[in-house]
């Protein structure tokens, strides 16, 4: 090893300029360079060794002041080794945190790459799709229109079949994406709840995970109480002012410029349908909402909304959300949850009639598993289900569950998936086990006979 190196040799070795070497000297990172007997500048070998470490620390963003302190410690002799060790260990901890953050960002970027690759794959013509094999989560499916359960509440991924997605409104056609259902009033009924907890949580989750357009978020407005501690009797309603205010509040809570799917949460008998539809149409024209939906509206109000939007050339609500499951409640008994409205035969007849006129709808079903009542003894069915038809349907459900080796919940989701007209079941889960059970229902395909037997049970 040489004892001395010329500035040119050092600069070439480390890929630095002579000006940078002089800066390191002025900053105290290197000792003032010595001069040989001929007057030429030269670096000692220990300076060169230190420069290798200095460059490494500098390129990993150690501040100049901290670098200068470290260089002084090195030049101070071996008794400074404990202090040097402390400096390097502190820098190493910062690097570890930085590397972890970079890995998280790399995961986010990879997630986006996978998403866009999936979108491109879903744009392949149908013939190519069939030739290349069915997409994931549909390879076992024998019916093109078979629906998948869509988890709601928590942010849960849900895959969809490509052919069926093309029949959905745009927000429901994000291939290999997730569909999350929430509302601007969740969970005002909890003690101390304000009503914006769910949207705020989802907004924070999106920011922390780097989630953007690969997640479809549907929210609802109109049921947020205007008085703290009050219930639905104080709901803000669907006036033009309330719609504009609530939509903007949801955008802020969720951290999005455009709401994927916005429902009118419940009927507002005090506001004309025309006023509500015009306010919703304005949001679409402004680009702050992509798709409209109606939740918990009587069928005659659906028809009135359709007539109004058609007459004015406004976008019509194409997504309808109601409570629906395999077991059917009595029509003459109110549901325990005052805000719930159950899907009726009249609703499904309306959807069929509209489809025949070229106006398709997507029906989304909440409380699809009756809050655990199918499988949990501590979650008994409410009074509205106390009628002979419940026992007959549970018997048929258990029979099909035994035949398929599936759970009650899985059979229910499979039955809903094959419903006519199509139903998209929302699934709320509170544990990984419940999530796994719901996702495994994708592997269950009821035979036409099994589906018919379940439907016929009375």
C-alpha positions as a Markdown table, in Angstrom:
| # | Residue | x | y | z |
|---|---|---|---|---|
| 1 | Unk | 0.0 | 0.0 | 0.0 |
| 2 | Unk | 1.3 | 3.5 | -0.8 |
| 3 | Unk | 2.0 | 6.0 | 1.9 |
| 4 | Unk | 0.9 | 9.0 | -0.2 |
| 5 | Unk | -1.5 | 9.7 | -3.0 |
| 6 | Unk | -1.7 | 12.6 | -5.3 |
| 7 | Unk | -5.0 | 14.6 | -5.5 |
| 8 | Unk | -5.5 | 13.3 | -9.1 |
| 9 | Unk | -5.2 | 9.7 | -7.9 |
| 10 | Unk | -7.6 | 10.2 | -5.0 |
| 11 | Unk | -10.1 | 12.0 | -7.3 |
| 12 | Unk | -10.0 | 9.2 | -9.8 |
| 13 | Unk | -10.3 | 6.5 | -7.2 |
| 14 | Unk | -13.4 | 8.0 | -5.6 |
| 15 | Unk | -14.9 | 9.6 | -8.7 |
| 16 | Unk | -14.6 | 13.1 | -7.1 |
| 17 | Unk | -13.5 | 16.4 | -8.6 |
| 18 | Unk | -10.5 | 18.3 | -7.2 |
| 19 | Unk | -12.9 | 21.0 | -6.1 |
| 20 | Unk | -14.8 | 18.5 | -4.0 |
| 21 | Unk | -11.6 | 17.3 | -2.3 |
| 22 | Unk | -10.7 | 20.9 | -1.4 |
| 23 | Unk | -14.3 | 21.4 | -0.1 |
| 24 | Unk | -13.8 | 18.4 | 2.2 |
| 25 | Unk | -10.6 | 19.9 | 3.5 |
| 26 | Unk | -12.2 | 23.3 | 4.1 |
| 27 | Unk | -15.2 | 21.6 | 5.9 |
| 28 | Unk | -12.8 | 19.7 | 8.2 |
| 29 | Unk | -13.7 | 16.3 | 6.8 |
| 30 | Unk | -10.1 | 15.8 | 5.7 |
| 31 | Unk | -6.9 | 17.2 | 7.2 |
| 32 | Unk | -5.2 | 20.0 | 5.3 |
| 33 | Unk | -3.3 | 18.2 | 2.6 |
| 34 | Unk | 0.4 | 17.8 | 3.0 |
| 35 | Unk | 2.9 | 18.9 | 0.4 |
| 36 | Unk | 5.8 | 16.8 | -0.8 |
| 37 | Unk | 9.4 | 18.2 | -0.9 |
| 38 | Unk | 8.8 | 19.2 | -4.5 |
| 39 | Unk | 5.8 | 21.3 | -3.4 |
| 40 | Unk | 3.1 | 19.0 | -4.9 |
| 41 | Unk | 0.0 | 18.3 | -2.8 |
| 42 | Unk | -0.4 | 14.8 | -1.5 |
| 43 | Unk | -2.8 | 12.8 | 0.7 |
| 44 | Unk | -1.7 | 10.4 | 3.4 |
| 45 | Unk | -3.0 | 6.8 | 3.2 |
| 46 | Unk | -5.0 | 7.2 | 6.4 |
| 47 | Unk | -6.7 | 10.2 | 5.0 |
| 48 | Unk | -7.6 | 8.2 | 1.9 |
| 49 | Unk | -9.0 | 5.4 | 4.1 |
| 50 | Unk | -11.1 | 8.0 | 6.0 |
| 51 | Unk | -12.3 | 9.5 | 2.8 |
| 52 | Unk | -13.8 | 6.2 | 1.8 |
| 53 | Unk | -15.9 | 6.1 | 4.9 |
| 54 | Unk | -16.7 | 9.8 | 4.7 |
| 55 | Unk | -18.0 | 9.4 | 1.2 |
| 56 | Unk | -20.2 | 6.4 | 2.3 |
| 57 | Unk | -21.6 | 8.4 | 5.2 |
| 58 | Unk | -22.2 | 11.5 | 3.1 |
| 59 | Unk | -24.0 | 9.5 | 0.4 |
| 60 | Unk | -26.3 | 8.1 | 3.1 |
| 61 | Unk | -27.2 | 11.7 | 4.1 |
| 62 | Unk | -25.2 | 12.1 | 7.3 |
| 63 | Unk | -25.2 | 15.9 | 7.9 |
| 64 | Unk | -21.9 | 17.7 | 7.3 |
| 65 | Unk | -21.6 | 18.9 | 10.9 |
| 66 | Unk | -22.0 | 15.3 | 12.1 |
| 67 | Unk | -19.4 | 14.2 | 9.6 |
| 68 | Unk | -17.0 | 16.8 | 10.8 |
| 69 | Unk | -17.4 | 15.7 | 14.4 |
| 70 | Unk | -16.8 | 12.1 | 13.3 |
| 71 | Unk | -13.7 | 13.0 | 11.4 |
| 72 | Unk | -12.3 | 14.9 | 14.4 |
| 73 | Unk | -12.9 | 11.8 | 16.5 |
| 74 | Unk | -11.0 | 9.6 | 14.0 |
| 75 | Unk | -8.1 | 12.0 | 14.1 |
| 76 | Unk | -8.3 | 12.1 | 17.9 |
| 77 | Unk | -6.8 | 8.7 | 18.5 |
| 78 | Unk | -8.0 | 5.3 | 19.6 |
| 79 | Unk | -9.5 | 6.6 | 22.9 |
| 80 | Unk | -12.3 | 8.1 | 20.8 |
| 81 | Unk | -13.4 | 4.7 | 19.4 |
| 82 | Unk | -16.4 | 4.4 | 21.8 |
| 83 | Unk | -17.6 | 7.8 | 20.6 |
| 84 | Unk | -17.1 | 6.8 | 17.0 |
| 85 | Unk | -19.1 | 3.6 | 17.5 |
| 86 | Unk | -22.0 | 5.6 | 19.0 |
| 87 | Unk | -22.0 | 7.9 | 16.0 |
| 88 | Unk | -22.0 | 5.1 | 13.5 |
| 89 | Unk | -24.6 | 3.1 | 15.4 |
| 90 | Unk | -26.9 | 6.1 | 15.5 |
| 91 | Unk | -26.5 | 6.6 | 11.8 |
| 92 | Unk | -27.2 | 2.9 | 11.2 |
| 93 | Unk | -30.5 | 3.1 | 13.1 |
| 94 | Unk | -31.5 | 6.0 | 10.9 |
| 95 | Unk | -30.6 | 4.0 | 7.8 |
| 96 | Unk | -32.5 | 1.0 | 9.0 |
| 97 | Unk | -35.7 | 3.2 | 9.4 |
| 98 | Unk | -35.0 | 4.6 | 5.9 |
| 99 | Unk | -34.6 | 1.2 | 4.3 |
| 100 | Unk | -37.9 | 0.1 | 5.9 |
| 101 | Unk | -39.7 | 3.2 | 4.6 |
| 102 | Unk | -38.2 | 2.5 | 1.1 |
| 103 | Unk | -39.4 | -1.0 | 1.3 |
| 104 | Unk | -42.9 | 0.2 | 2.1 |
| 105 | Unk | -42.8 | 2.6 | -0.8 |
| 106 | Unk | -41.5 | -0.1 | -3.0 |
| 107 | Unk | -44.4 | -2.3 | -2.0 |
| 108 | Unk | -46.8 | 0.5 | -2.8 |
| 109 | Unk | -45.3 | 1.0 | -6.2 |
| 110 | Unk | -45.4 | -2.8 | -6.9 |
| 111 | Unk | -49.0 | -2.8 | -5.8 |
| 112 | Unk | -49.7 | -0.1 | -8.4 |
| 113 | Unk | -47.8 | -2.0 | -11.1 |
| 114 | Unk | -49.8 | -5.1 | -10.4 |
| 115 | Unk | -53.0 | -3.2 | -10.4 |
| 116 | Unk | -52.3 | -1.5 | -13.8 |
| 117 | Unk | -51.2 | -4.8 | -15.2 |
| 118 | Unk | -54.5 | -6.3 | -14.1 |
| 119 | Unk | -56.4 | -3.4 | -15.7 |
| 120 | Unk | -54.6 | -4.0 | -19.0 |
| 121 | Unk | -55.3 | -7.7 | -18.7 |
| 122 | Unk | -59.0 | -7.0 | -18.2 |
| 123 | Unk | -59.0 | -5.0 | -21.4 |
| 124 | Unk | -58.1 | -8.1 | -23.5 |
| 125 | Unk | -60.9 | -9.0 | -25.9 |
| 126 | Unk | -63.2 | -11.7 | -24.6 |
| 127 | Unk | -62.1 | -14.3 | -27.1 |
| 128 | Unk | -58.5 | -13.9 | -26.0 |
| 129 | Unk | -59.6 | -14.1 | -22.4 |
| 130 | Unk | -61.3 | -17.4 | -22.9 |
| 131 | Unk | -58.4 | -18.8 | -24.9 |
| 132 | Unk | -55.9 | -17.8 | -22.3 |
| 133 | Unk | -57.9 | -19.2 | -19.4 |
| 134 | Unk | -60.4 | -17.7 | -17.1 |
| 135 | Unk | -59.2 | -14.9 | -14.7 |
| 136 | Unk | -58.6 | -15.7 | -11.0 |
| 137 | Unk | -61.7 | -16.2 | -8.9 |
| 138 | Unk | -63.8 | -17.2 | -11.9 |
| 139 | Unk | -62.1 | -20.4 | -13.1 |
| 140 | Unk | -64.5 | -22.5 | -11.2 |
| 141 | Unk | -67.6 | -20.5 | -12.3 |
| 142 | Unk | -70.0 | -22.1 | -14.7 |
| 143 | Unk | -72.3 | -19.1 | -15.0 |
| 144 | Unk | -71.0 | -15.8 | -16.5 |
| 145 | Unk | -73.4 | -13.7 | -14.5 |
| 146 | Unk | -72.5 | -15.2 | -11.2 |
| 147 | Unk | -71.9 | -12.4 | -8.6 |
| 148 | Unk | -69.2 | -12.4 | -6.0 |
| 149 | Unk | -69.6 | -11.3 | -2.4 |
| 150 | Unk | -68.2 | -7.8 | -2.0 |
| 151 | Unk | -66.9 | -7.2 | 1.5 |
| 152 | Unk | -68.0 | -3.9 | 3.1 |
| 153 | Unk | -67.0 | -1.9 | 6.1 |
| 154 | Unk | -63.3 | -2.8 | 6.3 |
| 155 | Unk | -61.0 | -2.4 | 3.3 |
| 156 | Unk | -61.1 | -5.9 | 1.9 |
| 157 | Unk | -60.0 | -7.0 | -1.5 |
| 158 | Unk | -62.6 | -8.7 | -3.7 |
| 159 | Unk | -62.0 | -10.2 | -7.2 |
| 160 | Unk | -64.6 | -10.1 | -10.0 |
| 161 | Unk | -65.1 | -12.0 | -13.2 |
| 162 | Unk | -64.2 | -10.0 | -16.3 |
| 163 | Unk | -67.3 | -10.7 | -18.3 |
| 164 | Unk | -69.7 | -9.7 | -15.6 |
| 165 | Unk | -67.8 | -6.5 | -14.7 |
| 166 | Unk | -68.5 | -5.1 | -18.2 |
| 167 | Unk | -72.2 | -4.9 | -17.3 |
| 168 | Unk | -71.6 | -2.9 | -14.2 |
| 169 | Unk | -71.4 | 0.9 | -13.8 |
| 170 | Unk | -67.9 | 2.2 | -14.1 |
| 171 | Unk | -66.9 | 2.2 | -10.4 |
| 172 | Unk | -67.9 | -1.5 | -10.1 |
| 173 | Unk | -65.8 | -2.4 | -13.2 |
| 174 | Unk | -62.3 | -2.0 | -11.6 |
| 175 | Unk | -60.9 | -5.4 | -12.4 |
| 176 | Unk | -59.1 | -7.1 | -9.5 |
| 177 | Unk | -60.0 | -4.2 | -7.3 |
| 178 | Unk | -61.6 | -3.8 | -3.9 |
| 179 | Unk | -65.1 | -2.5 | -3.2 |
| 180 | Unk | -65.6 | -0.8 | 0.1 |
| 181 | Unk | -68.9 | 0.3 | 1.4 |
| 182 | Unk | -69.3 | 3.1 | 4.0 |
| 183 | Unk | -71.5 | 6.1 | 4.8 |
| 184 | Unk | -71.0 | 9.6 | 6.1 |
| 185 | Unk | -73.0 | 8.7 | 9.3 |
| 186 | Unk | -71.1 | 5.6 | 10.4 |
| 187 | Unk | -71.1 | 5.3 | 13.5 |
| 188 | Unk | -73.2 | 8.0 | 15.0 |
| 189 | Unk | -75.2 | 5.5 | 17.0 |
| 190 | Unk | -72.2 | 4.5 | 19.1 |
| 191 | Unk | -71.8 | 6.5 | 22.4 |
| 192 | Unk | -69.6 | 9.5 | 21.6 |
| 193 | Unk | -69.8 | 8.9 | 17.8 |
| 194 | Unk | -70.0 | 11.8 | 15.5 |
| 195 | Unk | -70.8 | 9.9 | 12.3 |
| 196 | Unk | -67.6 | 10.6 | 10.3 |
| 197 | Unk | -65.5 | 7.9 | 11.9 |
| 198 | Unk | -65.7 | 5.4 | 9.1 |
| 199 | Unk | -64.9 | 7.8 | 6.3 |
| 200 | Unk | -62.1 | 9.4 | 8.3 |
| 201 | Unk | -60.6 | 6.0 | 9.0 |
| 202 | Unk | -60.7 | 5.0 | 5.4 |
| 203 | Unk | -59.2 | 8.3 | 4.3 |
| 204 | Unk | -56.3 | 7.8 | 6.8 |
| 205 | Unk | -55.9 | 4.2 | 5.6 |
| 206 | Unk | -55.7 | 5.3 | 2.0 |
| 207 | Unk | -53.0 | 7.8 | 2.7 |
| 208 | Unk | -50.9 | 5.5 | 4.9 |
| 209 | Unk | -51.1 | 2.7 | 2.3 |
| 210 | Unk | -50.7 | 4.8 | -0.8 |
| 211 | Unk | -54.1 | 3.6 | -2.0 |
| 212 | Unk | -55.6 | 5.4 | -5.0 |
| 213 | Unk | -57.9 | 4.3 | -7.8 |
| 214 | Unk | -57.5 | 0.6 | -7.4 |
| 215 | Unk | -59.9 | 0.7 | -4.5 |
| 216 | Unk | -63.6 | 1.6 | -5.1 |
| 217 | Unk | -65.2 | 3.4 | -2.2 |
| 218 | Unk | -69.0 | 3.7 | -2.1 |
| 219 | Unk | -70.4 | 6.1 | 0.4 |
| 220 | Unk | -73.8 | 7.5 | 1.3 |
| 221 | Unk | -75.2 | 10.8 | 2.3 |
| 222 | Unk | -78.5 | 12.1 | 3.8 |
| 223 | Unk | -78.6 | 10.2 | 7.2 |
| 224 | Unk | -76.1 | 12.1 | 9.2 |
| 225 | Unk | -77.8 | 13.6 | 12.3 |
| 226 | Unk | -77.6 | 17.4 | 12.5 |
| 227 | Unk | -77.9 | 17.3 | 16.3 |
| 228 | Unk | -75.1 | 15.6 | 18.3 |
| 229 | Unk | -76.5 | 12.6 | 20.1 |
| 230 | Unk | -79.7 | 12.5 | 18.0 |
| 231 | Unk | -80.8 | 9.7 | 15.7 |
| 232 | Unk | -82.4 | 9.5 | 12.2 |
| 233 | Unk | -85.2 | 11.8 | 13.2 |
| 234 | Unk | -82.6 | 14.6 | 12.9 |
| 235 | Unk | -81.1 | 13.3 | 9.6 |
| 236 | Unk | -79.8 | 16.1 | 7.4 |
| 237 | Unk | -81.8 | 14.9 | 4.4 |
| 238 | Unk | -81.4 | 15.3 | 0.7 |
| 239 | Unk | -82.0 | 19.0 | 0.0 |
| 240 | Unk | -79.8 | 20.6 | -2.6 |
| 241 | Unk | -77.8 | 22.3 | 0.2 |
| 242 | Unk | -77.5 | 19.2 | 2.3 |
| 243 | Unk | -76.3 | 17.1 | -0.8 |
| 244 | Unk | -73.6 | 19.6 | -1.7 |
| 245 | Unk | -72.4 | 20.0 | 1.9 |
| 246 | Unk | -72.4 | 16.3 | 2.6 |
| 247 | Unk | -70.6 | 15.3 | -0.6 |
| 248 | Unk | -67.8 | 17.8 | 0.0 |
| 249 | Unk | -67.5 | 16.6 | 3.6 |
| 250 | Unk | -67.2 | 13.0 | 2.4 |
| 251 | Unk | -64.5 | 14.0 | -0.2 |
| 252 | Unk | -62.5 | 15.7 | 2.6 |
| 253 | Unk | -62.8 | 12.8 | 5.0 |
| 254 | Unk | -61.9 | 10.2 | 2.4 |
| 255 | Unk | -59.2 | 12.3 | 0.9 |
| 256 | Unk | -60.4 | 12.0 | -2.7 |
| 257 | Unk | -61.1 | 14.4 | -5.5 |
| 258 | Unk | -63.9 | 12.2 | -6.9 |
| 259 | Unk | -66.3 | 9.9 | -5.1 |
| 260 | Unk | -66.5 | 6.6 | -6.9 |
| 261 | Unk | -70.1 | 5.9 | -6.0 |
| 262 | Unk | -72.5 | 8.2 | -4.0 |
| 263 | Unk | -75.8 | 7.0 | -2.7 |
| 264 | Unk | -78.7 | 8.9 | -1.3 |
| 265 | Unk | -78.8 | 6.9 | 1.9 |
| 266 | Unk | -82.5 | 7.1 | 2.7 |
| 267 | Unk | -85.6 | 8.7 | 1.6 |
| 268 | Unk | -86.2 | 12.4 | 2.4 |
| 269 | Unk | -90.0 | 13.0 | 2.3 |
| 270 | Unk | -89.5 | 16.7 | 3.0 |
| 271 | Unk | -87.5 | 17.3 | -0.2 |
| 272 | Unk | -88.9 | 17.0 | -3.7 |
| 273 | Unk | -87.3 | 14.2 | -5.8 |
| 274 | Unk | -86.5 | 16.8 | -8.5 |
| 275 | Unk | -84.4 | 18.9 | -6.1 |
| 276 | Unk | -82.3 | 15.9 | -4.9 |
| 277 | Unk | -81.8 | 14.5 | -8.4 |
| 278 | Unk | -80.7 | 17.9 | -9.7 |
| 279 | Unk | -78.2 | 18.3 | -6.8 |
| 280 | Unk | -76.8 | 14.8 | -7.5 |
| 281 | Unk | -76.5 | 15.5 | -11.2 |
| 282 | Unk | -74.6 | 18.7 | -10.5 |
| 283 | Unk | -72.0 | 16.7 | -8.6 |
| 284 | Unk | -71.5 | 14.4 | -11.6 |
| 285 | Unk | -71.2 | 17.3 | -14.0 |
| 286 | Unk | -68.6 | 18.9 | -11.7 |
| 287 | Unk | -66.6 | 15.8 | -11.7 |
| 288 | Unk | -66.8 | 15.2 | -8.0 |
| 289 | Unk | -68.9 | 12.0 | -8.3 |
| 290 | Unk | -68.6 | 9.2 | -10.8 |
| 291 | Unk | -71.7 | 7.1 | -10.2 |
| 292 | Unk | -75.0 | 7.6 | -8.4 |
| 293 | Unk | -77.1 | 5.2 | -6.3 |
| 294 | Unk | -80.2 | 5.1 | -4.2 |
| 295 | Unk | -80.4 | 3.2 | -0.9 |
| 296 | Unk | -83.5 | 2.3 | 1.1 |
| 297 | Unk | -85.9 | 4.0 | -1.3 |
| 298 | Unk | -89.4 | 2.6 | -2.1 |
| 299 | Unk | -89.9 | 1.4 | -5.6 |
| 300 | Unk | -92.3 | 4.2 | -6.5 |
| 301 | Unk | -89.5 | 6.7 | -5.6 |
| 302 | Unk | -87.1 | 4.8 | -7.8 |
| 303 | Unk | -89.5 | 5.2 | -10.7 |
| 304 | Unk | -90.1 | 8.9 | -10.0 |
| 305 | Unk | -86.3 | 9.5 | -9.9 |
| 306 | Unk | -85.9 | 7.7 | -13.2 |
| 307 | Unk | -88.7 | 9.8 | -14.8 |
| 308 | Unk | -87.2 | 13.1 | -13.5 |
| 309 | Unk | -83.6 | 12.3 | -14.6 |
| 310 | Unk | -84.8 | 11.2 | -18.0 |
| 311 | Unk | -87.0 | 14.3 | -18.5 |
| 312 | Unk | -84.0 | 16.6 | -17.7 |
| 313 | Unk | -81.2 | 14.6 | -19.3 |
| 314 | Unk | -79.6 | 14.1 | -15.9 |
| 315 | Unk | -77.5 | 10.9 | -15.0 |
| 316 | Unk | -79.8 | 8.3 | -13.4 |
| 317 | Unk | -78.9 | 6.4 | -10.3 |
| 318 | Unk | -77.8 | 2.9 | -11.5 |
| 319 | Unk | -76.9 | 1.3 | -8.2 |
| 320 | Unk | -79.5 | 0.3 | -5.7 |
| 321 | Unk | -78.7 | -0.8 | -2.1 |
| 322 | Unk | -81.1 | -2.6 | 0.2 |
| 323 | Unk | -81.1 | -5.2 | 3.0 |
| 324 | Unk | -81.3 | -8.7 | 1.6 |
| 325 | Unk | -80.3 | -12.2 | 2.5 |
| 326 | Unk | -81.5 | -15.8 | 2.0 |
| 327 | Unk | -83.9 | -15.7 | 5.0 |
| 328 | Unk | -86.9 | -13.4 | 4.3 |
| 329 | Unk | -88.6 | -11.3 | 7.0 |
| 330 | Unk | -92.3 | -10.8 | 7.5 |
| 331 | Unk | -93.6 | -7.9 | 5.5 |
| 332 | Unk | -96.0 | -6.8 | 8.3 |
| 333 | Unk | -93.3 | -6.5 | 11.0 |
| 334 | Unk | -90.8 | -3.7 | 11.1 |
| 335 | Unk | -87.1 | -4.6 | 11.2 |
| 336 | Unk | -85.2 | -3.9 | 14.4 |
| 337 | Unk | -82.9 | -1.5 | 12.6 |
| 338 | Unk | -85.1 | 1.5 | 11.9 |
| 339 | Unk | -83.0 | 2.7 | 9.0 |
| 340 | Unk | -83.1 | -0.7 | 7.1 |
| 341 | Unk | -85.3 | -1.3 | 4.1 |
| 342 | Unk | -85.6 | -4.9 | 2.9 |
| 343 | Unk | -85.6 | -5.7 | -0.9 |
| 344 | Unk | -89.0 | -6.8 | -2.0 |
| 345 | Unk | -90.3 | -8.8 | -4.9 |
| 346 | Unk | -91.7 | -5.6 | -6.3 |
| 347 | Unk | -88.1 | -4.1 | -6.3 |
| 348 | Unk | -86.7 | -7.1 | -8.3 |
| 349 | Unk | -89.6 | -6.9 | -10.7 |
| 350 | Unk | -88.8 | -3.2 | -11.3 |
| 351 | Unk | -85.2 | -4.1 | -11.9 |
| 352 | Unk | -86.2 | -6.7 | -14.5 |
| 353 | Unk | -88.6 | -4.4 | -16.2 |
| 354 | Unk | -86.0 | -1.6 | -16.4 |
| 355 | Unk | -83.4 | -4.0 | -17.8 |
| 356 | Unk | -85.9 | -5.0 | -20.5 |
| 357 | Unk | -86.0 | -1.3 | -21.5 |
| 358 | Unk | -82.2 | -1.1 | -21.6 |
| 359 | Unk | -81.8 | 0.5 | -18.2 |
| 360 | Unk | -79.8 | -1.9 | -16.1 |
| 361 | Unk | -79.2 | -1.6 | -12.4 |
| 362 | Unk | -76.9 | -3.2 | -9.9 |
| 363 | Unk | -78.6 | -4.3 | -6.7 |
| 364 | Unk | -76.2 | -4.3 | -3.7 |
| 365 | Unk | -77.3 | -6.2 | -0.6 |
| 366 | Unk | -76.3 | -5.2 | 3.0 |
| 367 | Unk | -76.7 | -7.4 | 6.1 |
| 368 | Unk | -76.3 | -10.4 | 3.7 |
| 369 | Unk | -75.3 | -12.7 | 6.5 |
| 370 | Unk | -77.8 | -11.2 | 9.1 |
| 371 | Unk | -75.0 | -10.1 | 11.4 |
| 372 | Unk | -73.9 | -13.6 | 12.1 |
| 373 | Unk | -77.3 | -15.1 | 12.9 |
| 374 | Unk | -76.8 | -18.0 | 10.5 |
| 375 | Unk | -74.0 | -19.5 | 12.5 |
| 376 | Unk | -73.7 | -17.8 | 15.9 |
| 377 | Unk | -76.0 | -18.9 | 18.8 |
| 378 | Unk | -75.3 | -15.5 | 20.5 |
| 379 | Unk | -76.8 | -13.7 | 17.5 |
| 380 | Unk | -80.5 | -14.9 | 17.4 |
| 381 | Unk | -82.7 | -13.9 | 14.5 |
| 382 | Unk | -84.9 | -10.9 | 15.2 |
| 383 | Unk | -88.6 | -11.1 | 15.5 |
| 384 | Unk | -89.4 | -10.3 | 11.9 |
| 385 | Unk | -88.0 | -13.7 | 10.9 |
| 386 | Unk | -90.2 | -15.6 | 13.3 |
| 387 | Unk | -92.5 | -17.4 | 10.8 |
| 388 | Unk | -92.7 | -20.9 | 9.4 |
| 389 | Unk | -90.8 | -20.0 | 6.2 |
| 390 | Unk | -87.6 | -19.5 | 8.2 |
| 391 | Unk | -87.6 | -23.0 | 9.5 |
| 392 | Unk | -88.2 | -24.4 | 6.0 |
| 393 | Unk | -85.4 | -22.3 | 4.6 |
| 394 | Unk | -82.9 | -23.2 | 7.3 |
| 395 | Unk | -83.6 | -26.9 | 6.8 |
| 396 | Unk | -82.9 | -26.5 | 3.0 |
| 397 | Unk | -79.8 | -24.4 | 3.8 |
| 398 | Unk | -78.5 | -27.1 | 6.1 |
| 399 | Unk | -79.2 | -29.8 | 3.6 |
| 400 | Unk | -77.2 | -28.0 | 0.9 |
| 401 | Unk | -74.4 | -27.2 | 3.3 |
| 402 | Unk | -74.1 | -30.9 | 4.1 |
| 403 | Unk | -74.1 | -31.8 | 0.4 |
| 404 | Unk | -71.4 | -29.3 | -0.5 |
| 405 | Unk | -69.3 | -29.4 | 2.7 |
| 406 | Unk | -69.7 | -25.7 | 3.0 |
| 407 | Unk | -70.8 | -23.5 | 5.9 |
| 408 | Unk | -74.2 | -21.9 | 6.1 |
| 409 | Unk | -72.7 | -18.5 | 5.4 |
| 410 | Unk | -70.9 | -19.8 | 2.3 |
| 411 | Unk | -74.1 | -21.4 | 0.9 |
| 412 | Unk | -76.0 | -18.1 | 1.5 |
| 413 | Unk | -73.3 | -16.1 | -0.3 |
| 414 | Unk | -73.3 | -18.6 | -3.2 |
| 415 | Unk | -77.1 | -18.4 | -3.4 |
| 416 | Unk | -77.0 | -14.6 | -3.5 |
| 417 | Unk | -74.3 | -14.8 | -6.1 |
| 418 | Unk | -76.6 | -16.7 | -8.4 |
| 419 | Unk | -79.7 | -14.6 | -7.7 |
| 420 | Unk | -81.9 | -13.4 | -10.5 |
| 421 | Unk | -81.8 | -10.5 | -11.0 |
| 422 | Unk | -78.1 | -10.1 | -10.0 |
| 423 | Unk | -77.3 | -9.2 | -6.4 |
| 424 | Unk | -73.9 | -8.0 | -5.1 |
| 425 | Unk | -73.8 | -9.1 | -1.5 |
| 426 | Unk | -71.8 | -6.9 | 0.9 |
| 427 | Unk | -69.9 | -8.8 | 3.6 |
| 428 | Unk | -68.9 | -7.1 | 6.8 |
| 429 | Unk | -66.2 | -9.0 | 8.8 |
| 430 | Unk | -64.5 | -8.5 | 12.2 |
| 431 | Unk | -61.9 | -11.2 | 12.1 |
| 432 | Unk | -59.5 | -12.9 | 9.6 |
| 433 | Unk | -61.4 | -16.2 | 10.1 |
| 434 | Unk | -64.7 | -14.5 | 8.9 |
| 435 | Unk | -62.9 | -13.0 | 6.0 |
| 436 | Unk | -61.4 | -16.4 | 5.0 |
| 437 | Unk | -64.9 | -18.0 | 5.2 |
| 438 | Unk | -66.4 | -15.3 | 3.0 |
| 439 | Unk | -63.6 | -15.5 | 0.4 |
| 440 | Unk | -63.8 | -19.3 | 0.3 |
| 441 | Unk | -67.4 | -19.0 | -0.8 |
| 442 | Unk | -65.9 | -18.1 | -4.2 |
| 443 | Unk | -65.0 | -21.7 | -4.6 |
| 444 | Unk | -68.5 | -22.9 | -4.1 |
| 445 | Unk | -70.8 | -23.2 | -7.1 |
| 446 | Unk | -74.3 | -24.5 | -6.4 |
| 447 | Unk | -75.8 | -26.7 | -9.0 |
| 448 | Unk | -79.0 | -25.4 | -10.7 |
| 449 | Unk | -81.0 | -27.9 | -8.7 |
| 450 | Unk | -79.5 | -26.8 | -5.4 |
| 451 | Unk | -80.1 | -23.2 | -6.1 |
| 452 | Unk | -83.7 | -23.9 | -7.2 |
| 453 | Unk | -84.3 | -26.0 | -4.0 |
| 454 | Unk | -83.1 | -23.2 | -1.8 |
| 455 | Unk | -85.2 | -20.7 | -3.6 |
| 456 | Unk | -88.4 | -22.8 | -3.5 |
| 457 | Unk | -88.2 | -23.4 | 0.3 |
| 458 | Unk | -91.1 | -21.7 | 2.0 |
